[in-house]
Amino acid sequence: MLTTLKGKLLHVSKIGLLSPTNEEKPIQKPSIDLNAGAEILSHFQQEWAELHELNENNARKATTLAETINNMHDKINKDYNNIIDIIHIVNGKPSLNKSIDKCAVQLQQLHESFQNTEESLINLEQIIDKIELEKKKVDHKYQLTLYKEKKLANFEKLRTELAVKHAQSVMDQELKQKKMLEERQQAFEEAFNNDLETYKSLGTIPKIETKVQTSALLEEIQLDLDQQDLETFLNSK
């Protein structure tokens, strides 16, 4: 029974230290210390080695105790047989016969007491083993809970840092785009004002040669100008 419990405990320990899922995930470059938890694993291995050594010592002691009890049992049986022989020899004396019968009964009772003591010692040993095993299991669960809580805290911290960096990156990009649009808007307004002044002085708008650029063309830009006021101004001329 102890061997079965040890096997189950070892199996549970191995499963608890593995990943909670067997699904394949894309390989990512680790962003945390992969050696985290090595000390805890070493601690559990040391605890298991101590538990195994303790169980081996208990098994050796139980074997020695069983041999001692067997020797005592053999000696008692031998003495009992000797007494029976003596009873047969002195069967002619009633008083001595009664005393010997009484001693035989006492020896039988003593023999039964030894058997009960042996069973009690075996039960006590099993109870001690169960208590020690439960204690180790509770300690293992506690250490595993602490390890999980530490990993979750590190994960939440990393997720918060990444969220802050992402938000800052988005904000910087929006500010950059806003600034670029404002600069382009200002440049187009200046160009329009220059064309308007040229039209006022010359009566015509000079043709501007467009060049292929990576930026947007002038006619693709929508200016925030009042077209009705522009048409009224041009018609008045």
C-alpha positions in Angstrom: 0.0 0.0 0.0 2.9 2.4 0.8 4.5 1.6 -2.6 1.2 2.5 -4.3 0.9 5.8 -2.4 4.5 6.7 -3.2 3.9 6.0 -6.9 0.7 8.1 -6.9 2.5 11.0 -5.0 5.4 10.9 -7.5 2.9 10.9 -10.4 1.0 13.9 -8.9 4.3 15.8 -8.3 5.4 15.3 -11.9 2.0 16.5 -13.2 1.9 19.5 -10.9 5.3 20.7 -12.2 4.4 20.4 -15.8 2.4 22.9 -17.9 -1.4 22.8 -17.2 -2.2 22.2 -20.8 -0.7 20.0 -23.6 -1.8 22.3 -26.4 1.1 23.4 -28.7 1.8 27.1 -28.7 4.0 29.1 -31.0 7.5 29.4 -29.8 8.1 32.9 -28.4 11.3 34.4 -27.2 11.0 34.2 -23.4 10.8 37.5 -21.7 11.2 36.2 -18.1 13.8 34.2 -16.3 13.4 30.6 -17.4 15.3 29.4 -14.3 12.6 30.7 -12.0 11.3 28.0 -9.8 14.5 25.9 -10.0 15.0 26.3 -6.3 11.5 25.1 -5.5 11.9 22.1 -7.7 15.2 21.3 -6.0 13.5 21.7 -2.6 10.7 19.2 -3.6 13.3 16.7 -4.9 15.2 16.9 -1.6 12.0 16.5 0.4 11.1 13.4 -1.7 14.6 11.9 -1.2 14.3 12.4 2.6 10.8 10.8 2.5 12.1 7.9 0.5 15.0 7.4 2.9 12.7 7.6 5.9 10.4 4.9 4.4 13.4 2.7 3.7 14.5 3.0 7.3 11.0 2.2 8.6 10.9 -0.9 6.3 14.2 -2.1 7.7 13.0 -1.5 11.3 9.8 -3.3 10.6 11.7 -6.3 9.2 13.9 -6.4 12.3 10.9 -6.2 14.6 9.1 -9.0 12.7 12.2 -11.2 13.0 12.4 -10.5 16.8 8.7 -11.3 17.3 9.0 -14.5 15.3 12.0 -15.5 17.4 10.0 -14.8 20.6 7.0 -16.7 19.1 9.2 -19.7 18.4 10.7 -19.6 21.9 7.3 -19.4 23.5 6.0 -22.4 21.5 9.0 -24.3 22.4 8.6 -23.5 26.1 4.9 -24.4 25.8 5.7 -27.8 24.4 8.2 -28.4 27.1 5.6 -27.6 29.7 3.2 -30.0 28.1 5.8 -32.6 28.3 6.4 -31.9 32.0 2.6 -32.1 32.6 2.5 -35.5 31.2 5.4 -36.6 33.4 3.9 -35.3 36.6 0.4 -36.2 35.7 0.1 -38.3 38.8 0.3 -35.3 41.2 -3.1 -33.3 41.2 -1.8 -30.2 42.9 1.2 -29.8 40.7 -1.0 -30.6 37.7 -3.3 -27.7 38.6 -0.4 -25.3 38.9 1.0 -26.4 35.6 -2.4 -26.0 34.0 -2.6 -22.5 35.4 0.9 -21.7 34.0 -0.1 -23.0 30.7 -3.2 -20.8 30.6 -1.0 -17.8 31.5 1.5 -18.7 28.8 -1.3 -18.9 26.3 -2.6 -15.5 27.4 0.9 -14.2 27.1 1.2 -15.6 23.6 -2.1 -13.9 22.6 -0.8 -10.6 24.1 2.3 -10.8 22.0 0.2 -11.3 18.9 -2.0 -8.4 19.8 1.1 -6.2 20.4 2.6 -7.2 17.1 -0.6 -6.2 15.3 -0.8 -2.9 17.2 2.8 -2.1 16.3 2.1 -2.7 12.6 -1.0 -0.6 12.7 0.9 2.2 14.5 3.7 2.1 11.9 1.1 2.4 9.1 -0.6 5.3 10.8 2.7 7.1 11.3 3.5 6.6 7.6 0.1 8.0 6.6 0.5 11.1 8.8 4.0 11.8 7.4 2.7 11.3 3.9 -0.2 13.7 4.4 2.1 16.3 5.9 4.4 16.1 2.9 1.4 16.4 0.6 0.1 19.5 2.4 3.5 21.1 2.3 3.8 20.3 -1.4 0.4 21.9 -2.2 1.3 25.0 -0.2 4.6 25.5 -1.9 3.0 24.9 -5.3 0.3 27.5 -4.5 3.0 30.0 -3.6 4.8 29.3 -6.8 1.6 29.8 -8.9 0.8 33.0 -7.1 4.3 34.3 -7.8 4.0 33.4 -11.5 0.6 35.1 -11.8 1.9 38.3 -10.1 4.9 38.4 -12.6 2.5 37.8 -15.5 0.2 40.6 -14.4 3.1 43.0 -13.9 4.5 42.2 -17.4 1.0 42.6 -19.0 0.6 46.0 -17.3 4.0 47.2 -18.5 3.2 46.1 -22.0 -0.2 47.8 -21.9 1.4 51.1 -20.7 4.1 50.9 -23.5 1.5 50.2 -26.1 -0.7 53.1 -25.0 2.3 55.4 -25.0 3.3 54.2 -28.5 -0.2 54.9 -29.8 -0.3 58.3 -28.2 3.1 59.2 -29.7 1.9 58.0 -33.1 -1.3 60.1 -32.9 0.6 63.2 -31.9 3.1 62.7 -34.7 0.3 62.3 -37.3 -1.5 65.3 -35.9 1.6 67.5 -36.1 2.3 66.3 -39.7 -1.3 67.1 -40.7 -1.1 70.6 -39.1 2.2 71.3 -40.9 0.7 70.2 -44.2 -2.5 72.2 -43.6 -0.4 75.3 -42.8 1.7 74.8 -46.0 -1.4 74.4 -48.2 -2.9 77.5 -46.6 0.3 79.5 -47.3 0.3 78.3 -50.9 -3.3 79.2 -51.4 -2.8 82.7 -49.9 0.2 83.1 -52.3 -1.9 82.0 -55.3 -4.7 84.4 -54.2 -2.3 87.3 -54.0 -0.9 86.5 -57.4 -4.4 86.3 -58.8 -5.2 89.7 -57.3 -2.1 91.3 -58.8 -1.9 89.5 -62.2 -5.5 88.4 -62.7 -4.5 84.8 -63.3 -3.2 81.9 -61.3 0.2 80.5 -62.4 0.3 76.9 -63.4 2.2 74.8 -60.9 4.0 71.8 -62.2 3.3 68.8 -60.0 6.0 66.3 -59.2 5.5 62.8 -58.2 6.2 62.6 -54.5 5.5 60.2 -51.8 3.2 62.8 -50.1 -0.3 63.5 -51.2 -1.0 65.9 -54.2 -2.4 69.3 -53.7 -5.7 68.6 -55.4 -6.1 65.5 -53.1 -6.0 67.8 -50.0 -9.2 69.1 -48.7 -8.8 72.6 -47.2 -11.1 74.0 -44.6 -12.0 77.1 -46.7 -15.3 78.6 -47.5 -15.8 77.9 -51.3 -18.7 80.4 -51.6 -16.6 83.3 -50.4 -13.9 82.3 -52.9 -16.3 82.3 -55.8 -17.8 85.6 -54.7 -14.4 87.1 -54.6 -13.5 85.8 -58.1 -16.8 86.9 -59.7 -16.3 90.5 -58.3 -13.1 90.7 -60.3 
